[in-house]
């Protein structure tokens, strides 16, 4: 079903459906799901938009058996959301279904990964066709899908970013980018922001500056953090700083074309260059918008000046597009373009394959040759026929269904809707983002901007799930809700999500008043 047809279906639904009447796909226990929701009160029963898909009947492991196996045989690291983790069974576009048949609107898309929709029909068909033709060869043989994909991807990047190295994950891509930067510059030190997330491999852990990813053991040598220019929580910020339809509640006296906060953060960046690294450096990593740290945006113009300072020290500039790339930000296909900069290396993953394991590093011929002189770089699974076929189909779907344009229109609509909740509730401290990458930071109060306690944020998160909405978490204290749905979502689904979130906040505030 095309995106235009799905928009029409939802428009007809809004004209004909009765308010607050749940519309769920046929499923074994969907009635029980909505019965449990009614316990939250009338204001917490938003009507779920329709879905034209019926999930298969779940016939696998019992829920308790899944918990037992997980405890006995899988990583003991606690990563699952909720005290009773969701056991998902099937997905269709923006929808997920659990083992009991309950339907959820997925507004986190597998941690900003499912770019065009779960099990998108065209992507599925291409994958199935390639599955019957050729799975794997490795780089010692050629196959057409890798060359077809390289041509399509390179056409979407500006000169001289035309040499592509294909990988399997974002951590692998950033690993290679670190190596490239050092091989090309003949320097060691690499700078990244505090709050940055660039991977969890032994190498990239040095770039990642989020507390619970740090270890007592040495890792990622030669990496140095610098202050994140966070215009909401940081020491400086104002009312014109961000490239977003929604600005912070902080006030400033800056003219629209002049940002004092940006200038102050640049001074901090200069201080890092002058005191914490060698006179010549290897490079600087930056996400165009920080993801794991809670969708943090920098002041306009900051990255442009920072890139110039890095290049003066002999370093290369790396844009980590793992979460921001492929049209998600709406106005541009790549996040670095929103800052008016041209990086030397671009890393990408997640949305590149719509959930299929795939990643890439794109750089200049000059930097690629510097690596080739020093290392016989090889990746067994990188650029395999399956990944490249899937990657090509994802690019085609983004173009054919105008998903970048949809991200811009629907994302802006959603940002403005959530901004009204910030104005309504004292604990909603900040709403920020661009396109379909949005952060909602929860605070004790807007004056202190101190994070809302984790257990209170947990309750809001849980209530959203109980009403059929799945959203993510981020920030140093897990105080920020991250919203990054597949780029196929529509305005009626946004209306539902905003109403659910509002109901969850009201429910929380009522519980605090008791």
HUCORCOR-V524549 format. One line per field, one symbol per residue. psi: psi as a letter, one per 20 degrees, with the letter a starting at -180 (. if undefined). burial: b if it has 9 or more other C-alpha atoms within 8 Angstrom, else e. A space follows every 50 residues. Layout:
psi->???
burial->???
This chain:
psi->pqhghhggghghghhiqpqkopnqqpqgkhghghghhhiiqhiklqpprr pkppqqppkbqqghhggggghhirpipoiqqqhnqpoqgqqodjqqpaij iqpqookillmlgngjqplpggggggghghhigpgqhriiqqqhhhhggh ggghiiqqqknippppairhggghghhgggghhhikrgppqrqpiqojrk rhgihhhplpgjjqqhqpqlqjqpqrppmoigirhqqbjjhqmqiprriq qrjqqhjpohgghghhhhghgghihirrhprgapppphppfhjklpqrqp ighghggghghhjjrqpponkhhirkihifhqhqhhhiikrorhppqqbe ihjkipoqrqppaqhghghgghhhpnpqogipkqhgghgggghghggggh jlhghhggghggggghghhhhhhhphinhqprapcloqpopprgqhghkq qpqghhhggggghgghjjppraqaqhkkipppomrqjjrrghhggggghg gghhgggghhhhi.
burial->eeeeebbeebbebeeeeeeebbbbbebebbeebbebbbebeeebbbbbbb eeeebeeeeeeeeeebeebbbeeeeeeeeeeeeeeeeebbbbbbbbbbbb bbbbbbbbbeebbbbbbbbbeebbebbeebbeeebebbbeeeeebbebbb ebebeeeeeebbbbebbbbbbbbbbbbbbbbbbbbebebbbbbbbbbbbb bebbbbbbbbeebbeeeebbeebbbbbbbbbbebebbbbbbbbeebbbee eeebeeeebebbbbbbebbbbbbeeebeebbbbbbbbbbbbbbbbbbbbb bbbbbbbebbbebbbbbbbbbbbbbbbbbbbbbbbbbbbebebbbbbbbb bbbbbebbbbbbbbbebbebbbeeeeeeeebbbbbbbbbbbbbbbebbbe ebbbbbbbbbbbbbbbbbbebbeeebbbbbbbbbbbbbbbbbbbbbeebe bbebebbbbbbbbbbbbbbbbbbbbbebbbbbbbbbbbbbbbbbbbbbbb bbbbbebbeeeeee
